[in-house]
């Protein structure tokens, strides 16, 4: 029978463990911004590392010059993008001001009424659905100025965050060998080689993955932009960019992109005849977006992803699907990188396992 002293010690140890865990969670919560900076810097390092290696090996650049040159190119790319993007956003900022919120509400009410009239003209009884819910008169956009002010207020924080990320990335790239030496000193000797091999392979595959992801998003952006320009949609650049970024979310992102493009196309053509111009234009844009998604889902995405992480397209599809069911949208976004890491570690530590052999035969 256990003595009261042993029970008391067990309770104390459990309480200490709970308190320590709570303090750890609280600490992580307090430094979540720094953790985010580190994650972004790590991703940027993986993307920039091939360029640094190219400059060092092919062009004989010294390490620090190669790192600096690569980051300068990245900074100029970001500045150039902002120079293109910000004026377009600012040109539409008046629509988000307090003076124009009523106009936006009126436009959306007008859109809802036109949809109602279109359905009624085709003998589709939408009266109960629209009138009972009073949907057309529940639009309230007084929150928009608050969001706008919040966005403007975060510009300074964005600048600070960007500077922090670039600073961390610089040292990640510059002192890569120093970090490796530091890791070696804390690794257990019996597993040192396996862990280092895993890290090198993970670095290689994830670098290819994130570069492939950028290429995929760029292809989708160009195709979306082409569709919007063909049908003369206002602010095509911004809409195409937002819809392309949404493609980071596998399978769900393209659906959201299509809905967003349809709504913005309708609002953009409110002054036109609803039945002969608004509806056909919206349908054409949707068909164009679906064709782009068909090309992306069946050609560019499977090819780029399978080549970058050495996984079969069906394998990637199932991994994303399972991650989505288990962890939602975040799970879908991190599914491929996390699965790649697990495959590399599995091959290094359990090379004789039958399942791991089957899944990692191309790695």
Secondary structure, DSSP 8 states (H G I E B T S, - for coil): ---HHHHHHHHHHHHHHHHHHHHHHHHHHHTHHHHHHHHHHHHHHHHHHHHHHHHHHTS---HHHHHHHHHHHHHHHHHHHHHHHHHHHHHTGGGGSGGGHHHHHHHHHHHHHHHHHHHHHTT---HIIIIIHTGGG----THHHHHHHHHHHTHHHHHHHHHHHHHHHHHHHHTHHHHHHHHHHHS-GGGHHHHHHHHHHHHHHHHHHHHHHHHHHHHHHHHHHHHHHHTT-TTHHHHHHHHHHHTTSTTHHHHHHHHHHHHHHHHHTTTS-IIIIIHHHHHHHHHHHHHHHHHIIIIIHHHHHHHHHT--HHHHHHHHHHHHHHHHHHHHHHHHHHHHHHHHHHHHH-TT-HHHHHHTTT-
